[in-house]
Amino acid sequence: MNLDKVLRASPGTLGDLEQGCADARRLIVDGQIDAARARLDELRKTHGDDQAPLQEALSAAAEAQGDLAAALSHHKRFHALAMAAGASSPLASRDQLLARLVERQQQNSPDMAWCLVALAAARAPAGALPHMLRQQCRAQDVLALGQGEAMLMLLHDVDLPTGRKVCERFRAVWMQQQPIAGPLSMGLTAWRGPGDTGSGLLGRAEHALARSQREGAPLRTG
């Protein structure tokens, strides 16, 4: 397995889910149904049931075992989840992301933990950056279009030190996937507690991104 494949399959990400489902389907084709079931159970514990690729793979496993009723049930869930995902934009807008932050702020949760990353790559091929980020995000993270060519990713239940590690992973993946597209610029900030605001969080991330681009540094925090 090469480095690119390892990074795209980072544990807990949607890329990990897709890679794991692909592995399970290969095991099914090879007749290793018990091993496939064990892999799918691991993915279910990590990602939950409401994932279209998982339900599709569970359907294939049930069919291979001759349980056509279970296969049909899983396929119906796969179809419903796939339709729901296709009916809405995979990217939130900047305003939608801000509305999510305001909604959470109003809950006045003292233990709320968010990190926001603003990212841009000056010479990125069209669609390359959001594709990479979709592979690296989790189902509970929010991926949004920022200002200009920038992307925004809201990381749920992540503190600043962990956010830095996530950004380093983004940088490493980008270098592997797009070696001639130029460096990835990033601005990172974390939620500062009940007195913080959604607009403040967003502004800090975008200002940090602007510094990263201006100074030629891979990451700046705000």
TORKOL-4160 file (C-alpha; in steps of 0.2 Angstrom, whole numbers, padded with zeros to 4 digits, m for minus):
222
<pt num="1" X="0000" Y="0000" Z="0000"/>
<pt num="2" X="0008" Y="0017" Z="m0005"/>
<pt num="3" X="0008" Y="0032" Z="0006"/>
<pt num="4" X="m0006" Y="0041" Z="m0004"/>
<pt num="5" X="m0018" Y="0026" Z="m0001"/>
<pt num="6" X="m0013" Y="0026" Z="0018"/>
<pt num="7" X="m0017" Y="0044" Z="0020"/>
<pt num="8" X="m0033" Y="0044" Z="0010"/>
<pt num="9" X="m0039" Y="0030" Z="0022"/>
<pt num="10" X="m0035" Y="0039" Z="0038"/>
<pt num="11" X="m0045" Y="0031" Z="0052"/>
<pt num="12" X="m0062" Y="0039" Z="0055"/>
<pt num="13" X="m0063" Y="0048" Z="0039"/>
<pt num="14" X="m0075" Y="0045" Z="0024"/>
<pt num="15" X="m0060" Y="0040" Z="0015"/>
<pt num="16" X="m0057" Y="0026" Z="0028"/>
<pt num="17" X="m0076" Y="0021" Z="0026"/>
<pt num="18" X="m0075" Y="0020" Z="0007"/>
<pt num="19" X="m0058" Y="0010" Z="0007"/>
<pt num="20" X="m0065" Y="m0002" Z="0020"/>
<pt num="21" X="m0081" Y="m0005" Z="0010"/>
<pt num="22" X="m0070" Y="m0008" Z="m0005"/>
<pt num="23" X="m0059" Y="m0021" Z="0005"/>
<pt num="24" X="m0075" Y="m0030" Z="0011"/>
<pt num="25" X="m0082" Y="m0031" Z="m0007"/>
<pt num="26" X="m0066" Y="m0039" Z="m0012"/>
<pt num="27" X="m0067" Y="m0052" Z="0002"/>
<pt num="28" X="m0085" Y="m0056" Z="m0003"/>
<pt num="29" X="m0079" Y="m0059" Z="m0021"/>
<pt num="30" X="m0065" Y="m0070" Z="m0015"/>
<pt num="31" X="m0078" Y="m0080" Z="m0004"/>
<pt num="32" X="m0071" Y="m0074" Z="0013"/>
<pt num="33" X="m0088" Y="m0069" Z="0019"/>
<pt num="34" X="m0084" Y="m0070" Z="0038"/>
<pt num="35" X="m0069" Y="m0059" Z="0035"/>
<pt num="36" X="m0080" Y="m0047" Z="0025"/>
<pt num="37" X="m0093" Y="m0047" Z="0039"/>
<pt num="38" X="m0080" Y="m0043" Z="0052"/>
<pt num="39" X="m0073" Y="m0028" Z="0042"/>
<pt num="40" X="m0090" Y="m0021" Z="0040"/>
<pt num="41" X="m0094" Y="m0023" Z="0058"/>
<pt num="42" X="m0078" Y="m0013" Z="0062"/>
<pt num="43" X="m0084" Y="0001" Z="0050"/>
<pt num="44" X="m0102" Y="0001" Z="0057"/>
<pt num="45" X="m0095" Y="0004" Z="0075"/>
<pt num="46" X="m0084" Y="0018" Z="0068"/>
<pt num="47" X="m0096" Y="0027" Z="0056"/>
<pt num="48" X="m0113" Y="0021" Z="0061"/>
<pt num="49" X="m0126" Y="0014" Z="0050"/>
<pt num="50" X="m0132" Y="0029" Z="0040"/>
<pt num="51" X="m0119" Y="0027" Z="0027"/>
<pt num="52" X="m0123" Y="0023" Z="0009"/>
<pt num="53" X="m0107" Y="0013" Z="0005"/>
<pt num="54" X="m0109" Y="0003" Z="0021"/>
<pt num="55" X="m0127" Y="m0002" Z="0017"/>
<pt num="56" X="m0122" Y="m0007" Z="m0001"/>
<pt num="57" X="m0108" Y="m0018" Z="0005"/>
<pt num="58" X="m0119" Y="m0026" Z="0019"/>
<pt num="59" X="m0132" Y="m0030" Z="0005"/>
<pt num="60" X="m0118" Y="m0038" Z="m0005"/>
<pt num="61" X="m0113" Y="m0049" Z="0010"/>
<pt num="62" X="m0131" Y="m0054" Z="0014"/>
<pt num="63" X="m0134" Y="m0059" Z="m0004"/>
<pt num="64" X="m0118" Y="m0069" Z="m0004"/>
<pt num="65" X="m0124" Y="m0078" Z="0011"/>
<pt num="66" X="m0141" Y="m0082" Z="0003"/>
<pt num="67" X="m0151" Y="m0070" Z="0014"/>
<pt num="68" X="m0161" Y="m0061" Z="0001"/>
<pt num="69" X="m0173" Y="m0053" Z="0013"/>
<pt num="70" X="m0158" Y="m0044" Z="0022"/>
<pt num="71" X="m0150" Y="m0040" Z="0006"/>
<pt num="72" X="m0165" Y="m0031" Z="0000"/>
<pt num="73" X="m0167" Y="m0022" Z="0016"/>
<pt num="74" X="m0149" Y="m0016" Z="0016"/>
<pt num="75" X="m0151" Y="m0011" Z="m0003"/>
<pt num="76" X="m0167" Y="m0001" Z="0001"/>
<pt num="77" X="m0157" Y="0009" Z="0015"/>
<pt num="78" X="m0142" Y="0011" Z="0003"/>
<pt num="79" X="m0154" Y="0018" Z="m0011"/>
<pt num="80" X="m0163" Y="0030" Z="0002"/>
<pt num="81" X="m0146" Y="0036" Z="0009"/>
<pt num="82" X="m0139" Y="0038" Z="m0009"/>
<pt num="83" X="m0154" Y="0048" Z="m0015"/>
<pt num="84" X="m0153" Y="0059" Z="0001"/>
<pt num="85" X="m0135" Y="0063" Z="m0002"/>
<pt num="86" X="m0138" Y="0067" Z="m0020"/>
<pt num="87" X="m0153" Y="0078" Z="m0017"/>
<pt num="88" X="m0143" Y="0091" Z="m0007"/>
<pt num="89" X="m0126" Y="0100" Z="m0011"/>
<pt num="90" X="m0111" Y="0091" Z="m0004"/>
<pt num="91" X="m0104" Y="0108" Z="0000"/>
<pt num="92" X="m0112" Y="0120" Z="0012"/>
<pt num="93" X="m0111" Y="0138" Z="0008"/>
<pt num="94" X="m0101" Y="0150" Z="0019"/>
<pt num="95" X="m0118" Y="0157" Z="0026"/>
<pt num="96" X="m0124" Y="0140" Z="0030"/>
<pt num="97" X="m0108" Y="0136" Z="0040"/>
<pt num="98" X="m0110" Y="0152" Z="0049"/>
<pt num="99" X="m0128" Y="0148" Z="0053"/>
<pt num="100" X="m0123" Y="0131" Z="0060"/>
<pt num="101" X="m0110" Y="0140" Z="0072"/>
<pt num="102" X="m0123" Y="0153" Z="0078"/>
<pt num="103" X="m0135" Y="0138" Z="0081"/>
<pt num="104" X="m0122" Y="0129" Z="0092"/>
<pt num="105" X="m0117" Y="0146" Z="0100"/>
<pt num="106" X="m0135" Y="0148" Z="0106"/>
<pt num="107" X="m0135" Y="0131" Z="0115"/>
<pt num="108" X="m0122" Y="0139" Z="0127"/>
<pt num="109" X="m0113" Y="0123" Z="0129"/>
<pt num="110" X="m0097" Y="0126" Z="0139"/>
<pt num="111" X="m0088" Y="0111" Z="0133"/>
<pt num="112" X="m0091" Y="0114" Z="0115"/>
<pt num="113" X="m0076" Y="0110" Z="0104"/>
<pt num="114" X="m0074" Y="0116" Z="0086"/>
<pt num="115" X="m0059" Y="0120" Z="0075"/>
<pt num="116" X="m0061" Y="0129" Z="0058"/>
<pt num="117" X="m0049" Y="0127" Z="0044"/>
<pt num="118" X="m0049" Y="0139" Z="0029"/>
<pt num="119" X="m0039" Y="0131" Z="0015"/>
<pt num="120" X="m0033" Y="0137" Z="m0003"/>
<pt num="121" X="m0021" Y="0131" Z="m0016"/>
<pt num="122" X="m0017" Y="0144" Z="m0030"/>
<pt num="123" X="m0014" Y="0131" Z="m0044"/>
<pt num="124" X="m0026" Y="0118" Z="m0039"/>
<pt num="125" X="m0035" Y="0109" Z="m0053"/>
<pt num="126" X="m0054" Y="0112" Z="m0053"/>
<pt num="127" X="m0062" Y="0101" Z="m0039"/>
<pt num="128" X="m0046" Y="0094" Z="m0033"/>
<pt num="129" X="m0046" Y="0102" Z="m0016"/>
<pt num="130" X="m0065" Y="0098" Z="m0011"/>
<pt num="131" X="m0062" Y="0080" Z="m0017"/>
<pt num="132" X="m0047" Y="0078" Z="m0006"/>
<pt num="133" X="m0056" Y="0086" Z="0009"/>
<pt num="134" X="m0071" Y="0075" Z="0007"/>
<pt num="135" X="m0059" Y="0060" Z="0008"/>
<pt num="136" X="m0052" Y="0066" Z="0024"/>
<pt num="137" X="m0067" Y="0073" Z="0033"/>
<pt num="138" X="m0079" Y="0063" Z="0044"/>
<pt num="139" X="m0098" Y="0062" Z="0043"/>
<pt num="140" X="m0100" Y="0075" Z="0057"/>
<pt num="141" X="m0088" Y="0088" Z="0049"/>
<pt num="142" X="m0095" Y="0102" Z="0038"/>
<pt num="143" X="m0086" Y="0106" Z="0022"/>
<pt num="144" X="m0091" Y="0123" Z="0014"/>
<pt num="145" X="m0086" Y="0135" Z="0000"/>
<pt num="146" X="m0077" Y="0150" Z="0007"/>
<pt num="147" X="m0072" Y="0166" Z="m0001"/>
<pt num="148" X="m0065" Y="0166" Z="m0018"/>
<pt num="149" X="m0057" Y="0149" Z="m0021"/>
<pt num="150" X="m0055" Y="0145" Z="m0003"/>
<pt num="151" X="m0063" Y="0130" Z="0006"/>
<pt num="152" X="m0069" Y="0129" Z="0024"/>
<pt num="153" X="m0069" Y="0114" Z="0035"/>
<pt num="154" X="m0078" Y="0114" Z="0052"/>
<pt num="155" X="m0071" Y="0100" Z="0063"/>
<pt num="156" X="m0083" Y="0094" Z="0076"/>
<pt num="157" X="m0076" Y="0090" Z="0094"/>
<pt num="158" X="m0058" Y="0094" Z="0089"/>
<pt num="159" X="m0047" Y="0106" Z="0100"/>
<pt num="160" X="m0032" Y="0116" Z="0093"/>
<pt num="161" X="m0018" Y="0104" Z="0095"/>
<pt num="162" X="m0028" Y="0090" Z="0087"/>
<pt num="163" X="m0033" Y="0103" Z="0073"/>
<pt num="164" X="m0015" Y="0106" Z="0070"/>
<pt num="165" X="m0012" Y="0087" Z="0067"/>
<pt num="166" X="m0027" Y="0087" Z="0055"/>
<pt num="167" X="m0020" Y="0101" Z="0045"/>
<pt num="168" X="m0003" Y="0092" Z="0044"/>
<pt num="169" X="m0012" Y="0077" Z="0037"/>
<pt num="170" X="m0021" Y="0088" Z="0024"/>
<pt num="171" X="m0004" Y="0095" Z="0019"/>
<pt num="172" X="0004" Y="0078" Z="0017"/>
<pt num="173" X="m0011" Y="0071" Z="0007"/>
<pt num="174" X="m0011" Y="0086" Z="m0004"/>
<pt num="175" X="0008" Y="0084" Z="m0008"/>
<pt num="176" X="0005" Y="0066" Z="m0012"/>
<pt num="177" X="m0011" Y="0069" Z="m0023"/>
<pt num="178" X="m0006" Y="0085" Z="m0031"/>
<pt num="179" X="0013" Y="0086" Z="m0032"/>
<pt num="180" X="0013" Y="0100" Z="m0045"/>
<pt num="181" X="m0002" Y="0110" Z="m0040"/>
<pt num="182" X="0008" Y="0121" Z="m0028"/>
<pt num="183" X="0007" Y="0121" Z="m0009"/>
<pt num="184" X="m0008" Y="0121" Z="0002"/>
<pt num="185" X="m0011" Y="0137" Z="0012"/>
<pt num="186" X="m0021" Y="0135" Z="0028"/>
<pt num="187" X="m0028" Y="0145" Z="0042"/>
<pt num="188" X="m0033" Y="0137" Z="0058"/>
<pt num="189" X="m0043" Y="0143" Z="0073"/>
<pt num="190" X="m0052" Y="0135" Z="0088"/>
<pt num="191" X="m0068" Y="0139" Z="0097"/>
<pt num="192" X="m0064" Y="0150" Z="0112"/>
<pt num="193" X="m0078" Y="0146" Z="0124"/>
<pt num="194" X="m0095" Y="0154" Z="0127"/>
<pt num="195" X="m0090" Y="0172" Z="0124"/>
<pt num="196" X="m0084" Y="0167" Z="0106"/>
<pt num="197" X="m0095" Y="0170" Z="0091"/>
<pt num="198" X="m0097" Y="0161" Z="0074"/>
<pt num="199" X="m0092" Y="0177" Z="0064"/>
<pt num="200" X="m0077" Y="0178" Z="0075"/>
<pt num="201" X="m0072" Y="0160" Z="0072"/>
<pt num="202" X="m0074" Y="0162" Z="0054"/>
<pt num="203" X="m0065" Y="0179" Z="0053"/>
<pt num="204" X="m0050" Y="0172" Z="0062"/>
<pt num="205" X="m0049" Y="0157" Z="0051"/>
<pt num="206" X="m0050" Y="0168" Z="0035"/>
<pt num="207" X="m0037" Y="0180" Z="0042"/>
<pt num="208" X="m0025" Y="0166" Z="0046"/>
<pt num="209" X="m0027" Y="0159" Z="0029"/>
<pt num="210" X="m0023" Y="0176" Z="0021"/>
<pt num="211" X="m0007" Y="0177" Z="0032"/>
<pt num="212" X="m0003" Y="0159" Z="0026"/>
<pt num="213" X="m0004" Y="0164" Z="0008"/>
<pt num="214" X="0005" Y="0181" Z="0010"/>
<pt num="215" X="0019" Y="0174" Z="0020"/>
<pt num="216" X="0021" Y="0158" Z="0010"/>
<pt num="217" X="0019" Y="0147" Z="0026"/>
<pt num="218" X="0009" Y="0131" Z="0026"/>
<pt num="219" X="m0001" Y="0135" Z="0041"/>
<pt num="220" X="m0006" Y="0150" Z="0052"/>
<pt num="221" X="m0017" Y="0150" Z="0067"/>
<pt num="222" X="m0029" Y="0164" Z="0072"/>
